């Protein structure tokens, strides 16, 4: 019986498994090998150097600087985006007039490419021609900050753009979850004297917890990435004030032709993302609430 079942399943599973092995597992294995070599990217045979690239990472101040910026984003961005997403979702599910229009407005930044968003906000942040500084001058601030040119404000400015782009998606994501919760739960709780905070804490959040877990994992992975928006807006500057692991990896690979060292950074980033994803999933495990 079992043999007959597997004779049917295996022919269907074999093609996707082969494709997965060729296009996912093999590149991973190849990257692991390249991280153990000294390779310019064009030489025919990489020179095997063992763990020398990883030993160099430990002593590389630029690597730690880039990682610290990723960790700052990791500490700030997911919490900010989740909080704002929940807040706007709650407002738009309270019978606000024109809620459908606001959903489109909030979601619109998400349909734009990262490059387009980066270019757009680079103009917004322009020190003399930008809309932001123009508005600040209009309200009486004569010497507004050079947002992307000042090391003390550049990291914050880039992070604000990421929040602006991502909040709309998670607002719509949470709206879909909130609208699937039976209204009878809220009505019964209100009859018992529950306030808005109690409704959120004891009904909305527990019933949407799986949504929150998924969102937290995606946002954490995004915070450890940040390459697209940073490369477009600042290229890691000024003075490496916005450098992240992705931009430092790119710099070593395509500017300095140190593909072995760049791949070691990529492997380290992969391990960090994998470990963080597992940690978030384990730390947020709760008993599933069904309704």
N, C-alpha and C positions, 0 to 999 in steps of 0.2 A: 504493500500500500504506500509506504513512505517513499520507496524507490520510484514508484510511478509518479508520485507528486513532485519529487525533485526533478524528474526527467522533463516535466513540463515547466517548472519554475526556472531552472538553470538557463535554458536557451533565451528566455526573456531577460534575465538578469545579466548575462554575460556581456552583451554589447555595451550597456551603460557603465558597467564596472571596468571594462577595458578602456573606454573613453575617459573615465575618471582617473584611472591609473596613468594613462598617457599624458593627459592635459593638466592634471592636478598633482598627483603623487610624484611623478617623475620630475616635474619642475621643482617641487619642494626638495627632493633629494639632490637634484643638481645644484640648487642654491646652497644647500648645506655643504656640498663639496667645495663650491667656489669660495665660500666664506673661510675655508681653510687654506686658501691659496693667495699668492701675490699675482695679480693679473691686471693688465692694462686695458682689457676689453677688446684688443685687436690682435694680441700675440697668439700664435696658434696653440701653444701649450702653456697653461698656467703653472706657475712654480708652487709646489706644495710647501706650506710653511707651518702646518699644524695649527695650534691655538694662538699663534703670534698675533693675529688680528684682534682676537678677543682680549688678549693681554694689553694690547695697545688701547683698546676701548677703556679699560679701567683707568689708564693714566691720561686719557684725553679730556682736558677741561672743556673743550667745545662740545663734546658728546654729553657731558653732564649738564652743561648749560642748556642744551637743546632738550634733554630729558626733563629738566626742572620746569621748563615752559610747558611741556606736555602735561606734567603733573599738576601744574597750576590750572590749566584748562580742565583737567580731569576733576579737580576739586570744585570748580566753579560752574562750568557749562552744563553738565547733566542736571544738577540741582536747580539751576536757574531756569532751564528750558522746561523741565518737568513741572516746576511750580507755576510758571507763566502759562504753560499749556493747560494745566488743570484750572487755573483761574479763568482764562478766557473761555474754556469749554463750559465751565459752570455758568458763566454769564450768558452764553449763547443758548443754554438749555433752559433758561428761566423765562422763556416767552418774550425775549427782546424783539422789538419791532425791527424788521430788516435783517434778521439773523442769517438768512441765506446769503445775502449780499456780503455780510461781514465774514462769513466762512470763506467765500471766494477771495476776499481781500487778504485775509490772514494766510491763506494757502498759496497765494500767487507767488511769493518769493521762492517757494519750494520747486516750482516748475522751471525756474531759471537755472542755468548752469552755474557751477561754482566760479568759472572764469568770468562770466558775465556779471555775477554779483560782485566779485572782487574789483573788476574794472569800474563798475558803477559807483561803488563806495570809495574807491580811490579818488574819484572826482568829487564826491560828497565831502571827503576829508581834505580836499586841496586847501592849502593854507590861505590862498588869496582869492581863488575863484570858486571854492566849494560852497555848497548850500549851508552846511553846518556853521562854518565860521561867518558866513554872510548873515545868518540869523543871529549869531552871538553879537556881532557888531551892531545889528539893528536894535538889540535890546540894551546896548550901552557898554558891552565888553569890547574894548578897543584893541586889546592884544590877546586874541584867543590862542589856544595851544596849536602847535604844529603837530597834529595828531599822529601822523605816521612817521614824522621825522624826529620825534623826541623819544628817546628810549624809555622814559617814564610813563608815556601814554600809549605807545604803539601796541603793546601787548593787549591792553584793555580795549583799544579801538578795534583790533582784529576780532577779539572775543565777542564784542558787541554785535559785529556783523554776523557771526555764526549764530548767535541767539536770535537775531532778527530773521534770519533765513529759516531756522529750524522750528521756531515756536509754532508757526502756522500748521505744519504737518502734524505735530503732536496735539494741537488743539482739535483738529478734525479727528484724529485718532481717538482721543478721549471722548469727544462728542458721540462718536459711534458707539462707544462702550456705555456711556451714560444713558443714551436713549434706549438701550436694550434692557435696562434695569426696570422691572415692573414698578409702576408708580404706587401700587398698593403698599409697598414697603415704606415709602416716604410718608404716605397718608397715615399709616398706622403709627409711625414714629412721632409724627406731629401731634396726633391725638394724645400721645403719652407725654407731650411737653418737650420734645426734642427741638433744639435750636439748629440753625444752619450748620454750625461747626460739628454738632453731634451727628447730624445726618451725613456729613462728609466723612467723618472719622469712622462711624460704625456701620454705614451702609455703602456709600459710594466707593471709598478706598478699598475695603475688603473685597467687594465684588469686582473691582477693576485691578486687583493686585497682579494678576498674570499679565495684564497689559502694561502695568508699570514695570514689571521685571523685564519684559522684552524691550521696552523703551530704554530702560537703564543700561542694558547691555549694548544696544546700538549706539547710544550716546557716549558711553565709555569708550567704545572702539573708535568712534569719531574723534574724541578728544585726544586719543593717542595717535591719530592720523594728522589732520589739520594741514596736510601738504598743499592741497589745491588752493585754498584761500590765502595761506601765508605766502606761497610762491607768487601768486598773482598780485598781491597787494604790496608786499615788502621785500620778497626774496630773502627773508630772514633778518633783514636790517631793521633799524639802523644799529650798527655796531653789535650785530647778533642779538638784539633785544627781543626779537620775535622768532629766532631760530627754533625749529622743532626737529624731531628726529627725521622726518620725511625730507625736509629741506637740506639738512646736513648730509643725509644719505645721497641726495641728488647732487649736491656740490662735490662730494668725493668721487662719485661715479662719472659724472659728465663734465666736470670742470678740471678735476685733477687726475682723471683716468685711473683711479684706484678702485677697480671694480671688486677686488677681493675684500678690501676693507669696507666698502659700501655694502656689500652683501652680508658681511658680519653684522653691520648695523641693522640691516633688514631682518636677519635671523633673530637678533636680540629683540627687535620690535615685535616680531611674530610671537616669540615666547611670552613677552609681556602682555600682548593682546590675549593670547590663549589663557594665560594664568589669570588675568583680570576677569575675563568672561566666566571662567569656572568659579572664581571667587564670588562674583556678583550673583551668579545663579545659586550657589550654595548658601550665601549669606541671606538671600531673600526668599528662601523656601518657606512656604506657609501651607497650612492645610487648605485645600481647594474648597472654595465656597460655591455651591451650586444653587441655581434658582431656575 
